[in-house]
């Protein structure tokens, strides 16, 4: 017997809807992942900028002509020491200073910027050496 059916059966419609639902869930998961990575990228760039700014202050010994006129001049022996800066609303900058065995004229600076976001604690680190004579 030949059927003259026009349209789709209930089984075909339910299979099509379930395939669309699985695809939509995949897109939703991808969207959440992209938002997480975008937030991390934005915050890590901002943290890196803050850490780099402080590292430049150390490297230039707070020279107002190189940095900004509001910076205070740094003394290589007394100002460039371990410390932290929590004046930024989301970030905590911490730095550790170690002397290198070159008559105390070179110091190693390890700068770490910490912050928290909805996905847990995050951090970026910079490490550099600075000279009393700004040769590097």
N, C-alpha and C positions, 0 to 999 in steps of 0.2 A: 504494500500500500504506500502510495506517495503522499507525504505530508506537505501541506502548503503553509508552513510556519513562517511568520514574519516577526523578527525580533530575536532576542536572546533569552536563553533559559536562565533560571535562577542560579544554577551552578556556575555558568559562565560569568554572570554578574558578580557573584561572591568571590570568584577567583580574581577577577580584575580589580575589585575593591581591595582585596588583601594585598595584591602586588603594589597598588598605589600607596597603601598604608605603610608597607615595609619601606618603600622608597622615600616617603615623607619622613619617617623616623630616622632614616639614614641622613637625610639632609638636615634634620634638626640636630642630630649629634654632631655633624660637621660644623654647623653654625656655632654651637657652644664651644667646640674646640678652637675655632678661629677667633672667637671673642676672648678666650683665655690667652691665646698666644699674642693677640693684639694688646691686651692689657699688660702682659709681661713685657712686651717690647717697649711700650711707651714708658713704663715705670723703670725699666732697666736703663733706657737711654737717659732719662732724667737723673737717675742715681749716678750713672757714669759721668754725666756733665757736672754734677755737684762734686764728685770725687776728683775729677780732673781739675776743676777750679781750685780746690784746696791744694792739690798737688802742684799746680802752677804757682800758687802763693808761696809754698815752700821753696820751689825751684828758684823763684825770683826774689826770695827773701823779703817778700812783702813790698817790693819796689813799687811805689805809687805811680811811677811813670810808665811801667810796663802793665800793671794791672788796672786798678781803678783808683781814683784819688782818695776814696774813702778807706782804703786799706792802710793798716798800720805797719810800719817797718818792722821786720823780724830780725832778731839777733840770732845768728846761726847756732850759738851755744845754748842760749836760754829759751828761745821761742820755738825752736824746732825740736820738740820733745813729744812723747806719747800724749795722746789726748782724744777727745771726742767732741762732736758738735751735734746737738739735738735741736738746733734752732729752726730746722726745716720741718714742716708739719707732718710729713709722711716718712721721712728718712732719718736715719741715725748714721752719721759718719764717725768712724773710729780709725785711728792711725797709730801705728807702732813704729818707733824710730830705733834703729840699731846703728852703732858706729862701725865703720869699716876700718881695718887696721892700716890706715894711711895717715898716721899722725893726727887723727881726729878731724881731717879735712873733708871726709866723705861720709855721708850717712845714707843708710838704706831706709826708705819709707814704704811701708805697706799700708795702703788705704783700703778700707772696707766700708761699703755703704749697705746698710741693712734696711729692709722695709717688710711690711706684711701686706698681703692682699687676700682675697677670699680663698685662695688656693694654697695658703700656707706662707711661712716665712721665706724671704728671698734675700739674696745678696749678690753684689759684684765686688771684685777686688782689683786693685791696681798695685803694682810694685815697681819702684824706681829707685835710682840712686841720685843724690844731689851733692854738689860740691860747695864748699865754702866760697870758692872763687867763681862760681857760675860758668865753668868751662864747658859743661856738657849740655 
